[in-house]
Amino acid sequence: INLIPQREQGMTPYEIMLSESQERMLIVAQKEKVKQAQSVFAKWDLDAVIIGHVTDTQNLKVKSGDKTVVDLPLRAIINQCPVYNREAKPPAPPAPIIDLNDISFPENYEQAFLQIIKSPGLADKQWIFRQYDHMVQTNTTVLPGADASVLRIKNTNKALAVTLDGNSLYTYVNPRSGGIIAVSEACRNLACVGAKPVGVTNCLNFGNPEKSEIMWQFKEAVHGIAQACKAFQIPVTGGNVSFYNETEGIPIYPTAVLGVVGVIDALDKIMTPEFKAPGDTILLLGENKEELGASEYMNHIHSKKGGPPPEIDLRKEKRVQSLCLKAISKNMIKSAHDLSEGGLAQCLAECCLLGKKRIGCRINLEDKIRTDALLFGETQSRILISLEEDQEDAFKSLAGKRKVPYSIIGKTGGENILIKHLGEKIINIPVQKVYSLWKYSLPGFFKIE
């Protein structure tokens, strides 16, 4: 333990082992590659000290000089730690539930659409991320703002995709669903850029766990995260939990944020969300439902934050993602973008806005459901793709094999975002007008008058 670099003299073994000093990492390296790893750290003037080795004793042994200061069986550390058994019960009264029969339709869908797209949660975030090093030594090949950022792995033909997801309102109205959806949407984001998920970390933020309703939120959210991670077969490599996030006794919304990393096996299989050319066919994978609970639409248009959140079926979710990945690998599609906050209208807009060409679209929707739910509902397990017309039959066959429903909803092209529902024109707005609101609204929320 004396070999560990220390920031002050005279630290005891107890202090060294329990120190929470930052900017540190423990690495297990193959013996023959230790010097190679140390040379990399030395290049950046960083310590890389050999402090021990792996044994087959099933014990953790720590020495300070010649004196053994710790000698514990691993089972005591891993499986026999003290466990809190705090009371956990649902809040009373429970989170509010919205009855759609009580919700009126917008008088003007275009105004509702523009109000949602410029909201802080859905407006362009470039104003924020451009203030940080998002290029990472020029390895970033897909910038933030898409479904996931993509970083090339130098001297290989592979890339890493990274995404963050979480919806505190979903987790507030149904913590278990919120946890499941956070993992599922992150994996869906990775699928849209052509990546398969390989690992997840988390950042869990809650109120005071000594309150039974907060402990219940935490417990349910963790169960949801675990359920989804098992379904996608991805390990949780680490994370952190922050409790006691309250102001004058009022807790924050339970916020489960998931960071998921995926691997893209070939650089020429990277997919992006923007429409690529006029005349391409636009398809919606998955099904539309009348689900508006906990949505951005209900929050910003009706000032309601009740549930229920969208339902999610992990089996259907995996099939949709598998279809998207397969279509990308076969070079069938030209763009892919997941539907999440803001619903179909938001997704279509982003497909028009994220590319330099800013290509419009013409959409005809035939679903016999509420128009506001069709435009702004946040039903899960949906992906919007575009492809050339001559790929439609091949894609139909591929979707049939994977039992994924889809619908052809329109074409790319023009200078407007044009959406019809059952033959009635409900949105027809120039792409440039939408772009200006989406692109430049966020900084205005931070202005000090």
TIMIMI-103955 format. One record per atom (N, C-alpha, C): residue in three letters; x, y, z negated. Coordinates in pm, whole numbers, plus 50000, padded with zeros to 5 digits. Each point is the difference from the previous one (the first is absolute). Layout:
BEGIN
ALAXYZ ...
//
This chain:
BEGIN
ILE500834988050000 ILE499175012050000 ILE500875012650000 ASN501224998449955 ASN500905011549995 ASN500415004650140 LEU499804991450100 LEU500365003650138 LEU498975009450064 ILE498825000949941 ILE498955008450058 ILE500385014749987 PRO499975007650111 PRO500305014449991 PRO499045007049903 GLN500565008549913 GLN499205006749897 GLN500185015150008 ARG498945007249967 ARG500025014550010 ARG500545006949875 GLU500174992349892 GLU500605005849880 GLU500744989049925 GLN500935004049916 GLN500814990449926 GLN499264995049876 GLY500414988149956 GLY499494994749875 GLY498624994050005 MET499484997150119 MET498674993950008 MET500044985749949 THR499004996149923 THR499914986449948 THR499434990850108 PRO500244986749986 PRO499394990650096 PRO498485001650007 TYR499375002549886 TYR498555002149997 TYR499605011850089 GLU500745011249987 GLU499695012050078 GLU500254997650149 ILE501064992850032 ILE500324997550142 ILE498934991250064 MET499594989549931 MET499034990750057 MET498615006250014 LEU499655009549914 LEU498655005850004 LEU499965013950065 SER501155005050044 SER500035013350062 SER499155000350126 GLU499285010850018 GLU499185001850120 GLU500595010650093 SER501325001549999 SER500665009450091 SER499614996850144 GLN499855010550079 GLN499514998450136 GLN501164997850099 GLU499644998750127 GLU500954998450110 GLU500894987849980 ARG499414989049958 ARG500774987749982 ARG499274988450067 MET500774990050040 MET499414988250063 MET500864987949969 LEU499354988949973 LEU500704987549974 LEU499954991450127 ILE501174995650043 ILE500104992350125 ILE500614986449971 VAL499444989550059 VAL500604986849997 VAL500574997350139 ALA501324998450007 ALA500674998450130 ALA500724986650006 GLN500144994850122 GLN500814988050020 GLN501475003449974 LYS500734990949937 LYS501385002849959 LYS500865005150115 GLU499854993550116 GLU500875003650112 GLU499665013650062 LYS498885006049958 LYS499605012950056 LYS500065011449899 VAL500534997349881 VAL500075010349896 VAL500875011650043 LYS501204997250050 LYS500905010850040 LYS499405008350114 GLN499304993350091 GLN499365007150111 GLN498925009549947 ALA499244995349904 ALA498965008649941 ALA500635011649924 GLN501064997249925 GLN500655010649923 GLN500585010750091 SER500484996050116 SER500565009950093 SER498945009650051 VAL498784995150014 VAL498905008750044 VAL499705010449893 PHE499944995649875 PHE499745009449890 PHE501155009949985 ALA501234995250017 ALA501165008949986 ALA499975011150104 LYS499504996850119 LYS499915010150105 LYS499175011849955 TRP498994997449915 TRP499105010549953 TRP500335004449856 ASP501214996649955 ASP500475004049866 ASP499064995149890 LEU499564987650012 LEU499104994249901 LEU500664988349929 ASP499714998549870 ASP500504988549925 ASP499334987350048 ALA500774989350008 ALA499474986850029 ALA500874990049923 VAL499594997149877 VAL500844992649907 VAL499444986049979 ILE500914990250003 ILE499594986249968 ILE499834999049850 ILE498784996749955 ILE499754999549856 ILE499634986049952 GLY499894990450090 GLY499634986649957 GLY499794990750116 HIS499444988349972 HIS499754990250104 HIS498784991649963 VAL499434993750101 VAL498824991549983 VAL500444986149955 THR499284994549902 THR500294986649950 THR498794990950013 ASP500204987449968 ASP498894990350002 ASP499584996049858 THR500315008549903 THR499754996649859 THR498595003149953 GLN499225007450081 GLN498655004249960 GLN500045009549880 ASN501175006449978 ASN500165009549891 ASN500545013250051 LEU499645010849932 LEU500635013050022 LEU501035002049890 LYS501285001150038 LYS501065002049902 LYS500715013150031 VAL500125008649901 VAL500655013050013 VAL501135000849898 LYS501185004350048 LYS501155001349910 LYS500455014549995 SER500505003949882 SER500675012949982 SER501424996849956 GLY500935000750095 GLY501344994949973 GLY499934985049985 ASP500534994749889 ASP499964985649975 ASP498784995849919 LYS499185009749960 LYS498874997249913 LYS498714998250081 THR499294989249977 THR498704997850064 THR498945007949924 VAL499335009250071 VAL498995008649937 VAL498584996050037 VAL499854992550107 VAL498684994950041 VAL500194985850052 ASP499154991049955 ASP499984986350052 ASP498574994849985 LEU499225002250107 LEU498574997049995 LEU499604990750115 PRO499084990649976 PRO499464992150111 PRO499125008950089 LEU500084997650129 LEU499245008350094 LEU498504999149974 ARG499534988549954 ARG498564998649977 ARG499515009849893 ALA500885003449906 ALA499615009549896 ALA499835014050057 ILE500815003150100 ILE499955013450061 ILE498835001150097 ILE499764989250073 ILE499015000650109 ILE498604996449954 ASN499884989349920 ASN498674994649970 ASN499565001749855 GLN500895004349913 GLN499655000649859 GLN500105014349945 CYS499905009750087 CYS500045013949955 CYS498715003449924 PRO500075009649910 PRO498765004549933 PRO498995005250103 VAL498764996549981 VAL498955003950094 VAL498955008349925 TYR499665011650059 TYR498915007949945 TYR498674993650035 ASN499144998849907 ASN498644995350026 ASN499035011349964 ARG500055010350083 ARG499145011649974 ARG498574997050047 GLU499065006349934 GLU498614998550040 GLU499795006250137 ALA499324992850087 ALA499725004950135 ALA498544997650032 LYS499275010750027 LYS498604998650037 LYS499615011350095 PRO499034997550088 PRO499615010250099 PRO499515012649931 PRO500195011450066 PRO499555012749941 PRO498505000649990 ALA499545007349903 ALA498555002349985 ALA499775015149990 PRO499235005950092 PRO499354993350113 PRO501004996550110 PRO499674990650088 PRO500924996450109 PRO500105011250102 ALA500954998450091 ALA500175009850107 ALA498705001050081 PRO499635012150043 PRO498735001850072 PRO499964992550133 ILE498814995750035 ILE499764993050127 ILE499115008850088 ILE500395001350126 ILE499265008550094 ILE498964991750076 ASP498795004850001 ASP498934993950080 ASP499905007850131 LEU500304993350112 LEU500015006950129 LEU498635005450037 ASN498954994449944 ASN498665005350029 ASN499835014249948 ASP500865003949907 ASP499915013549943 ASP500935009850071 ILE500754995250099 ILE501005008450066 ILE499465005150133 SER499975013050015 SER499515006050125 SER501094999650107 PHE499575001150125 PHE500955000450111 PHE500525014250019 PRO501235001550048 PRO500515013650026 PRO499175006950107 GLU499805012949986 GLU499315007550104 GLU500865001050126 ASN501315000149983 ASN500925001350112 ASN501184990549978 TYR500074989550081 TYR501074990149982 TYR501385005850035 GLU500045009150094 GLU501305006050035 GLU500575007849882 GLN499175007749933 GLN500485007549884 GLN500434990649888 ALA499264989349979 ALA500374990349897 ALA501364993650033 PHE500174996650127 PHE501254993950046 PHE501185009449977 LEU499845012650036 LEU501095009749984 LEU500305002749853 GLN498964999949917 GLN500215002249857 GLN500794988549938 ILE499734987950046 ILE500704988349946 ILE501454999650048 ILE500225002850126 ILE501344998350056 ILE501005010249946 LYS499515011149948 LYS500925010049944 LYS500124998949848 SER499354989949941 SER500064998349856 SER501414995549959 PRO500425002849876 PRO501374997049958 PRO500414985450017 GLY499064990849979 GLY500354985950010 GLY500184995150142 LEU499445007250098 LEU500014995250138 LEU500745009150097 ALA500315012349960 ALA500765009050088 ALA501424994850018 ASP500675005050102 ASP501374995750030 ASP500935003149882 LYS500884990349965 LYS500885001549884 LYS501425004250038 GLN500225003450127 GLN501375003250041 GLN500585011749920 TRP499165009549963 TRP500465011449921 TRP500694995449872 ILE499574988649947 ILE500624994549879 ILE501244991950033 PHE499854989850088 PHE501124990850016 PHE501185006150075 ARG499795010750078 ARG501135006250069 ARG500935007349903 GLN499565001949876 GLN500855006549900 GLN500984990149937 TYR499894987450039 TYR500884989649946 TYR500734993150115 ASP501024992149965 ASP500754992750102 ASP499194987850044 HIS499165001950100 HIS499204988950049 HIS500644993350122 MET501195004650039 MET500694993850114 MET500974989049955 VAL500445000349875 VAL500824989549940 VAL501154996050092 GLN500985008950012 GLN501194997450081 GLN499654996550144 THR498975006650053 THR499544998450139 THR499524985850031 ASN499644992349898 ASN499524986450024 ASN498484999350017 THR499295010949970 THR498544999750008 THR499565000750145 THR499334989750046 THR499544999650139 THR498535003750014 VAL499204997749896 VAL498625004849996 VAL499885008749875 LEU499715012850020 LEU500005009649890 LEU498784998249909 PRO500065005349879 PRO498815000049914 PRO498825006650072 GLY498814996049961 GLY498795005450062 GLY499264989750081 ALA500724989550043 ALA499344988950068 ALA499514990249894 ASP499654987950041 ASP499534990149901 ASP501124996249905 ALA501214999250052 ALA501174997049917 ALA501225006150068 SER500985003749918 SER501275004450056 SER500834987750037 VAL500815001350104 VAL500824988950045 VAL501455004350003 LEU500874991849942 LEU501435002849996 LEU500744988650067 ARG500855003550094 ARG500794989650066 ARG501064994849903 ILE500394987450019 ILE501114994149925 ILE501194999750096 LYS500965008449973 LYS501125001750094 LYS500694986650029 ASN500464998850124 ASN500724988250048 ASN499144987550005 THR498675001949997 THR499084988850018 THR498895004550094 ASN499154990750037 ASN498845003250082 ASN498745000849915 LYS500175001149868 LYS498875000149908 LYS499785013749940 ALA498845001649936 ALA499685012649934 ALA499184997149875 LEU500015009549908 LEU499174999449881 LEU498865010150012 ALA498834996149958 ALA498865009249995 ALA499615002149854 VAL499705012449964 VAL499725003549861 VAL498725008249993 THR499134996749906 THR498765007549985 THR499595000749853 LEU499255010349967 LEU499435001749865 LEU498495001150012 ASP499294993649909 ASP498535000950003 ASP499424999749860 GLY498875006449985 GLY499274999849874 GLY498855009950008 ASN498894996549940 ASN498835008750000 ASN499455000349858 SER500245011149930 SER499615000849859 SER498494999949980 LEU499265005250097 LEU498545000049986 LEU499444985850012 TYR500534992150095 TYR499594986050008 TYR500274993149866 THR501205002449944 THR500394993349877 THR499175004849881 TYR499555012350006 TYR499145005349894 TYR498644993250001 VAL499394998650116 VAL498644994450005 VAL500024984849993 ASN501114993750041 ASN500134985549989 ASN501494996549999 PRO500614999049882 PRO501454998149992 PRO500534987850074 ARG499284989049993 ARG500504987950068 ARG499995001950151 SER498925005450054 SER499945002750144 SER501065010150040 GLY500215010149915 GLY501035009950030 GLY501374993950013 GLY500334990449913 GLY501284993250008 GLY500124991350124 ILE498944992750031 ILE500014991550120 ILE500165008350125 ILE499245010850010 ILE500025008350120 ILE501355007050016 ALA500635004149890 ALA501305006750011 ALA501024990950066 VAL500044987349959 VAL500944990550061 VAL499604997150144 SER498724997750022 SER499524996150134 SER500235011050102 GLU499715012549961 GLU500205010950095 GLU501485002050031 ALA500854998349900 ALA501435001250024 ALA500474989550101 CYS499544987749983 CYS500364989450095 CYS499425002850138 ARG498785005750004 ARG499395003650128 ARG500805011050070 ASN500505009549922 ASN500845010450058 ASN501254994050063 LEU500604990349932 LEU501194993550054 LEU499664992550129 ALA498864993150001 ALA499604992750120 ALA499865009350120 CYS499545012349975 CYS499785009550109 CYS501305005050064 VAL501124998649930 VAL501285003650062 VAL500764987650046 GLY499404988249977 GLY500624987650046 GLY500824992849896 ALA499785003049871 ALA500824994249894 ALA499234989849917 LYS500704989949952 LYS499444990249908 LYS500475003449858 PRO499095000749903 PRO500395003949863 PRO500894989449936 VAL501005004749924 VAL500914990649933 VAL500145002849851 GLY499595011749953 GLY500145003049858 GLY499265012649962 VAL499675001049871 VAL499215011449954 VAL500555005049866 THR499925013049980 THR500265006049870 THR498805008649965 ASN499895003949873 ASN498805007449962 ASN500335011649909 CYS499085009549996 CYS500055011449909 CYS498605001649943 LEU499804995749876 LEU498674999349941 LEU499865011049895 ASN499035008650019 ASN499825011849913 ASN498604999949940 PHE499964999949866 PHE498724998849930 PHE499995009249877 GLY498855000649937 GLY499845007949879 GLY500534992649878 ASN499375002149886 ASN500444994549873 ASN499524985449986 PRO500924990250001 PRO499584985949996 PRO499444995949864 GLU500105008749899 GLU499394997049872 GLU498485001550004 LYS499505006150107 LYS498565000950023 LYS499584987850080 SER498974993349955 SER499614987150061 SER499655001450148 GLU499365011250038 GLU499615001550141 GLU501215002250090 ILE501045006549948 ILE501235002050078 ILE500744986850016 MET500074992449890 MET500654986950007 MET499274990950097 TRP498675001150003 TRP499214992050095 TRP500345004050144 GLN500095013050027 GLN500385004650134 GLN501354994250041 PHE500955000949910 PHE501354995050029 PHE499994985050026 LYS499344992649912 LYS499944985550015 LYS499364995950131 GLU498875006250034 GLU499304996650123 GLU500825003750124 ALA500655011549998 ALA500815004250115 ALA501164990450023 VAL500664995749892 VAL501124990650012 VAL499514986650054 HIS498854995449953 HIS499444987550054 HIS499735001550151 GLY499495011650041 GLY499745002250143 GLY501274999950082 ILE501035006649949 ILE501295000350070 ILE500564985850012 ALA499944992449890 ALA500514986350002 ALA499254991450100 GLN498685001550003 GLN499184992150092 GLN500385002750145 ALA500195012750035 ALA500355003450137 ALA501434995650035 CYS500935001749906 CYS501384995950027 CYS500104985050023 LYS499214992349924 LYS499984985450023 LYS499434996850137 ALA498965007350041 ALA499404997450130 ALA500975002850114 PHE500785010849986 PHE500965003550104 PHE501374993649979 GLN500144992649890 GLN501254992849969 GLN501205009449996 ILE499845011149928 ILE501095009449985 ILE500345001749852 PRO501294999249965 PRO500385001349859 PRO500025014549955 VAL499675002049874 VAL500155013249938 VAL501425000749945 THR500845008150063 THR501425000449964 THR500285009449883 GLY499055008349963 GLY500215009349889 GLY498945010750001 GLY500215010149920 GLY499055010949993 GLY500065006749865 ASN499055008749975 ASN499955006649870 ASN498565003049962 VAL499785001449870 VAL498685003349947 VAL500125012649916 SER499155009550027 SER499965012549922 SER498655001149932 PHE500024999949865 PHE498775001349922 PHE499925013949935 TYR498905002349933 TYR499755012249922 TYR499975012550088 ASN499564998450125 ASN499865011550089 ASN498635006449977 GLU499945008849901 GLU498755006449962 GLU500245014649965 THR498985008050019 THR500035014049960 THR498795002649911 GLU500295003649875 GLU498945002449901 GLU499034988349993 GLY500574987950007 GLY499214987949987 GLY499314995250126 ILE500135007750110 ILE499374996050127 ILE501054993050087 PRO499804987250033 PRO501014992650077 PRO499965003250148 ILE501124997950065 ILE500035000650146 ILE499194988350055 TYR499655000850128 TYR499434988250064 TYR501074989150000 PRO499614987449978 PRO500994989250004 PRO500604999150140 THR501295001350007 THR500675001450129 THR501014988850018 ALA499664990350083 ALA500914989050033 ALA500575002450139 VAL501285003250005 VAL500685002750128 VAL500904988250032 LEU499894994950120 LEU500794988550043 LEU500955003950113 GLY501254996649984 GLY500975001850107 GLY500354986450057 VAL499764998050128 VAL500234987050062 VAL501015001650114 VAL500934990650006 VAL501034999850104 VAL499744988350093 GLY500165002350129 GLY499844989450098 GLY501174999550095 VAL500094989150074 VAL501094998050096 VAL499444999250141 ILE500655007150091 ILE499694999150143 ILE501174992650065 ASP499704989050068 ASP501074991350049 ASP500705005150126 ALA499385009350070 ALA500615005250123 ALA499635014750016 LEU500995008250031 LEU499795014350010 LEU499035003650112 ASP499904991650102 ASP499095003150111 ASP498554995949967 LYS499754995349877 LYS498654996449958 LYS499435009949899 ILE500625011749988 ILE499495010249908 ILE498795006850063 MET498915001049926 MET498765006250049 MET499745013049926 THR499375009450068 THR499655012949938 THR498515003050025 PRO499415009549926 PRO498545001750003 PRO499455008650112 GLU500825008450060 GLU499465010050094 GLU499624993750134 PHE498945005650062 PHE499634995850135 PHE501135003550096 LYS500284990850094 LYS501175001650085 LYS499705005850138 ALA498824997350054 ALA499705004650136 ALA498495000650020 PRO499535009150089 PRO498565000550032 PRO499574987250071 GLY498754996349978 GLY499434988550070 GLY500154986849930 ASP500714999749886 ASP500114987549925 ASP498684997049927 THR499784987349973 THR498804995649931 THR500245000449848 ILE499015004949928 ILE500095000849854 ILE499124989249939 LEU500584991949912 LEU499284989149936 LEU500065001649849 LEU498934996049934 LEU499945000049854 LEU499974985749951 LEU501034995849927 LEU500044986749940 LEU499285000549866 GLY499194989749973 GLY499244999749876 GLY498585005050021 GLU499285001849891 GLU498595003650005 GLU499715012949925 ASN499045007850049 ASN499555012149932 ASN498854996649906 LYS500015006249883 LYS498944997749902 LYS499555013349940 GLU498854999949936 GLU499505012049931 GLU500625000749861 GLU501265004449996 GLU500725001149873 GLU500565014249988 LEU499425007649910 LEU500445013949981 LEU500445003049856 GLY499864990349911 GLY500405002149862 GLY501485003049987 ALA500355009549913 ALA501405003749970 ALA500755005050123 SER499285005050099 SER500645004350125 SER500345014949997 GLU500895003850090 GLU500345014250016 GLU498775007950044 TYR499164993750079 TYR498775006450047 TYR499095003649883 MET499774990449911 MET499125002749887 MET500615010749909 ASN501304999949987 ASN500695009649913 ASN499925014150055 HIS500355001650129 HIS500145013550056 HIS498705005650060 ILE499104991650044 ILE498775004850061 ILE498845000249900 HIS499964990249911 HIS498894999149905 HIS500435002249855 SER501295002149976 SER500535002549864 SER499614989049903 LYS500074987550048 LYS499704988449916 LYS501194990549999 LYS500304994649882 LYS501164991249986 LYS499624986349946 GLY498824995450029 GLY499574987149952 GLY500354988650094 GLY499744987949955 GLY500264988050078 GLY498734994750064 PRO500014987650044 PRO501144990949988 PRO501025002650110 PRO501274995549980 PRO500985001250107 PRO499704989950109 PRO500685000750112 PRO499754990050107 PRO500294985949951 GLU499234990550049 GLU500284986049971 GLU501224995650080 ILE500674989649953 ILE501134994550076 ILE500024984949988 ASP500184993450113 ASP500144985550008 ASP501434997350046 LEU500834994649913 LEU501414998350032 LEU500234990550117 ARG499144990450019 ARG500164991050114 ARG499775007450131 LYS498975008250006 LYS499765007950120 LYS501135010050022 GLU500465006049890 GLU501095009750009 GLU501244993750063 LYS500344988149956 LYS501204993350052 LYS499834996550148 ARG498804996350041 ARG499774996650141 ARG500155012350088 VAL499485011449956 VAL500125012350078 VAL501485003950015 GLN500734999249889 GLN501415003650006 GLN500794990450088 SER499694987249990 SER500684990050082 SER499755002450148 LEU498765003650035 LEU499675002950140 LEU500805012150050 CYS500065010449919 CYS500745011950040 CYS501484996850023 LEU500604992649908 LEU501414996450014 LEU500254991650124 LYS499114990650025 LYS500174991350117 LYS499865008050129 ALA499045009050006 ALA499815008250120 ALA501225009050025 ILE500595005049892 ILE501225008150016 ILE501144991450053 SER500164988149944 SER501104991250041 SER499884995850145 LYS498754999550051 LYS499774996050139 LYS499965012050095 ASN500305011949948 ASN500005012350082 ASN498645002850062 MET498924996349932 MET498665002150053 MET499515014249978 ILE500385006049886 ILE499395012749962 ILE501025011350003 LYS499475012350006 LYS500875011850012 LYS499975008749875 SER499024998249915 SER499965007449874 SER499174992149899 ALA500265002649872 ALA499224993749892 ALA499995009449881 HIS498845001349938 HIS499875009049884 HIS498924994549908 ASP500294999449869 ASP499014994349910 ASP498965010349960 LEU498794995449970 LEU498935008749951 LEU500014999549848 SER500025011649938 SER499985000649854 SER499255012649959 GLU500625008749919 GLU499335012149955 GLU499585008650120 GLY498765004949996 GLY499495008150110 GLY499284992150105 GLY500204986650002 GLY499264991450091 GLY500415000750145 LEU499074996150087 LEU500274999050144 LEU500295013550062 ALA499285010549960 ALA500235013250058 ALA501415004849970 GLN500454998449878 GLN501365003949963 GLN501044992050077 CYS499774987050013 CYS500944991350071 CYS500115004050147 LEU498875002350065 LEU500035004450140 LEU500755013150015 ALA499735009349909 ALA500675013050007 ALA501514998349989 GLU500444991949905 GLU501454998149981 GLU500644993550121 CYS499294991050066 CYS500544993950122 CYS500175010550110 CYS499175010249998 CYS500135010950098 CYS501085009849959 LEU500205002149870 LEU500845010949951 LEU501454996349977 LEU500274987449971 LEU501354996149959 LEU501014999850114 GLY499544999050123 GLY500925000050113 GLY500255013950055 LYS501105001750068 LYS500335012950060 LYS499015003750111 LYS499444989950067 LYS499085002750111 LYS498625004549951 ARG499624996049881 ARG498695003449941 ARG498864996850098 ILE499914987450034 ILE499004995250096 ILE498654998649929 GLY498945004650065 GLY498674999049942 GLY499394986350018 CYS498714998749967 CYS499324987150013 CYS498515002150024 ARG499384989950060 ARG498564999950025 ARG499454987149937 ILE499165001549898 ILE499574988649920 ILE498484998350007 ASN499554987550019 ASN498584996749997 ASN499784989149895 LEU499295003349893 LEU499754990649891 LEU498574995050005 GLU499824986949987 GLU498684993950014 GLU499494993749870 ASP500765001149892 ASP499584994049873 ASP498725006549950 LYS499054991949958 LYS498725005249953 LYS500055001849847 ILE500875009249959 ILE500135003549859 ILE500025015249988 ARG500005005149880 ARG500045014549978 ARG501185006150075 THR499745011450065 THR501075006550076 THR501145004549910 ASP499665005449881 ASP501085004549912 ASP500844988349950 ALA499384988549974 ALA500754988249958 ALA500894994950113 LEU499495000950122 LEU500784995550115 LEU501225008850023 LEU499835013049983 LEU501115009350022 LEU500985000349885 PHE499485000449878 PHE500845003249884 PHE500094988949896 GLY499274989150020 GLY500094988849906 GLY501384993850002 GLU500434994849886 GLU501374995149985 GLU500054984949986 THR499134993250076 THR499994985350002 THR501404994750029 GLN500384989549928 GLN501354994550010 GLN500144990550119 SER501234995250019 SER500324989650100 SER499665004450142 ARG500335012750032 ARG499775005150135 ARG501285006550054 ILE500254997850126 ILE501155006050069 ILE499555004950136 LEU500435011950038 LEU499695005750130 LEU501214997850092 ILE499774994250116 ILE501104997750094 ILE499635005550137 SER501015002150081 SER499775003550141 SER500844990850087 LEU499464997050117 LEU500734991450094 LEU499585003450142 GLU500794995450096 GLU499645002150140 GLU498864990550037 GLU499205004450095 GLU498794992550034 GLU500294985650041 ASP501134997750066 ASP500294986550047 ASP500424990549887 GLN500095005149878 GLN500324991449886 GLN498754995949921 GLU498855004950041 GLU498794997649921 GLU499654985249989 ASP500094992650110 ASP499634985849997 ASP500964992049912 ALA501295003050012 ALA500984992849918 ALA499785002949852 PHE499665012349969 PHE499765003549860 PHE498724993249951 LYS498984999550082 LYS498754993449962 LYS500254985649961 SER500844993150077 SER500334986149971 SER500764998949868 LEU500945009149978 LEU500814999749878 LEU499125002749877 ALA499095009650010 ALA499115003149889 ALA499064988449970 GLY499544993450104 GLY499114988549982 GLY500684988849924 LYS501264997550032 LYS500744989349932 LYS500175002949852 ARG500115012849966 ARG500215003949860 ARG498705003949930 LYS498894998550069 LYS498665002649943 LYS499905014149941 VAL500495009650079 VAL499945014049958 VAL499015007350089 PRO498925005649943 PRO499075007850083 PRO500635013250041 TYR499635004650120 TYR500505013150045 TYR498995005750097 SER500145012850026 SER499125006550097 SER500795010050082 ILE499665001050127 ILE500595010450087 ILE499175012649980 ILE500655010749953 ILE499225011849961 ILE500285012350088 GLY500944999250094 GLY500225011850082 GLY501284999850078 LYS500375011950049 LYS501205001850083 LYS500815011949949 THR501274999550024 THR500855011549972 THR499945009850117 GLY500265012749972 GLY500045009950107 GLY499215012549970 GLY500315010550073 GLY499325012849981 GLY500665008449893 GLU499445011849979 GLU500565009449902 GLU499135001149875 ASN498944992049993 ASN499085000549885 ASN499944986649929 ILE499565000649875 ILE499574988049928 ILE498494999550013 LEU499524991050082 LEU498574998950032 LEU499474986949944 ILE499025000749911 ILE499424988149938 ILE498495000250016 LYS499454989150055 LYS498564998250011 LYS499564988349914 HIS498805001149943 HIS499414989049925 HIS498624997150056 LEU499834987850052 LEU498754995950064 LEU499585010050106 GLY500975004450077 GLY499775008950114 GLY499955014749966 GLU499965003749871 GLU499915014049962 GLU501385005649966 LYS500325011250060 LYS501295006449975 LYS499995006149860 ILE500944995949915 ILE500025005149863 ILE501275007949967 ILE501084997350071 ILE501255007749984 ILE500605002350137 ASN500345012550027 ASN500695003450125 ASN500855012549973 ILE501244997649958 ILE500875010849955 ILE501344999150071 PRO500565011250045 PRO501334999850063 PRO501054994449905 VAL500864991650053 VAL501084994149920 VAL500845010949935 GLN500285010750074 GLN500865010549949 GLN499395006949877 LYS498695001549998 LYS499345006149884 LYS500134991049877 VAL499794987250021 VAL500144990549891 VAL501444999749951 TYR500935000450094 TYR501434999649965 TYR500395011849911 SER499535011650033 SER500365012049923 SER499534998949855 LEU498774995249981 LEU499484998349864 LEU500764989249924 TRP500204988850065 TRP500674988649938 TRP501465003149968 LYS500655007050088 LYS501455002449988 LYS500345010649898 TYR499225010449990 TYR500425011849924 TYR499175002949875 SER499084991049964 SER499145002849884 SER500714997849868 LEU500834989749991 LEU500564996349871 LEU500795011149931 PRO500905007250069 PRO500755010549930 PRO499105010549934 GLY498825002350059 GLY499095010049945 GLY499514996649861 PHE499954987049966 PHE499544996049867 PHE501025003549891 PHE501235003050042 PHE501065002849903 PHE500375014849994 LYS499285008250074 LYS500305014349997 LYS499535006249869 ILE500815009049949 ILE499655007349877 ILE499575014050040 GLU498765003149971 GLU499475013150038 GLU500565011049912 
//
